[in-house]
């Protein structure tokens, strides 16, 4: 009988040991990490994510020992996370199911780390052990900002805009460390020096570009360019008219935007001088590796210059139905006019929601997703053959609707024929169509041309035919990439009648 009771006691002790937290101390955490699978990095990463979930769910009071346990989990997780991310980026063109699973694993790791460090930071200020944790506030805040920014970046991978609460989290953490003088205190993170102001700026820059709909390789390349730019402009409290170009309001649930009007000072307004960064991005255009689209850096420079995508500019409510030709094949067919029966475009009815001087807002069904940068032609009556050309800039879910914002590129787009001036006869070539976006006072104040990517070369001479008039053009810089089409600037160097040109 005594042996029986001893056996029950041993079983109870083993069960109590199992119930206890594996992260109660640094030693216990080290012991738990040794149980991670060693045959598969994915399985090891998945087990670590589950461990992080348990760590956060325990909701223990923050202590120095618990912070050391979290640091050990981070140190073990970051190398695994890096390799998972590399696999995710490589698998974009092949394994759809694999890339979705890898994205989910990566997003979970960033999210759990962000939540853990934010909770640790809060208790460093208000917890019972704040005295022993306060000296490590800068280290905690850097991680809270870094991981929160990575969560936003991974949302872009799924064509999702960051939630407003994400911006609020970034602003609150930065305000806190700035107030206490920790904003530019340098700390080592992942074997590199950084500080809170730098991590905050990196998140603001990704928000300005807002790469919804970009490929995974492009998003990560943009992030690496920003992180590798050493003279990164940091937020400043005092505005300088000739220096600062952008601003962020720490009391709002949005990112930075361009200083287009007004130079008000405010207790929660911070200013950025992004002109040197924009110039740097443009200078990279001719020196990028073959793996990156040559127009990408110029495109993100343009996005930063115009202040990203801000949705709180003045808009007028405007309701009703319009007809939309989405995608270049349908746009070309629509611009040909109602007489072209063979190439009749596929039109979609979209519901207007509002209008500003820069574009239109739509309310679409929840399941109708329009990628960032998608070109659409809009008309109130297609029979009149009057179209506006717009590009989608943002979308968000609200109730059971998908709200879409578009920027107007031209009020009077024209379908035109283009061909090389090196050929002896335009008639001997296969017709190639483009879209001419004439200059107006209300749009971009510059004429642009939409041409297939295959027909672009910087500085190339091109012939453009509109009705009976032929223009000789010189192609300028790429303004933006729209799938397989490029919007480029141009110079008109000559004009003549088609009969004389022939």
Secondary structure, DSSP 4 states (H G I P E B T S, - for coil): -HHHHHHHHHHHHHHHHHHS-TTSSHHHHHHHHTTS-SS-HHHHHHHHHHHHHHHHHH-PPP-HHHHHHHHHHHHHHHHHHHHHHHHHHHGGGS-HHHHHHHHHHHHHHHHHHHHHHHHHHHHHHHSTTHHHHGGGHHHHHHHHHHHHHHHHHHHHHTT-PPPHHHHHHHHHHHHHHHHTT-TT--EEETTEEE-HHHHHHHHHHHHHH--TT--HHHHHHHHHHHHH-TT----BSS--TTT--EEEETTSSS--EE--S-----TTEEEE--HHHHHHHHHGGGT--TTS-TTHHHHHHHHHHTTS--S-S--EEEEEEEEEEESHHHHHHHHT-TT-STT----EEEEEEEE-SSEEEEEEETT----TT-EEEEES-GGGT--EEEEEEEEEEETTEEEEEEEEEESSEEEEEEEETTSS-GGGSPPEEEEEE---TTTTSS-EEEEEGGG--TT-EEEEEETTEEEEEEEEEEEEEETTEEEEEEEEEEEEEHHHH-
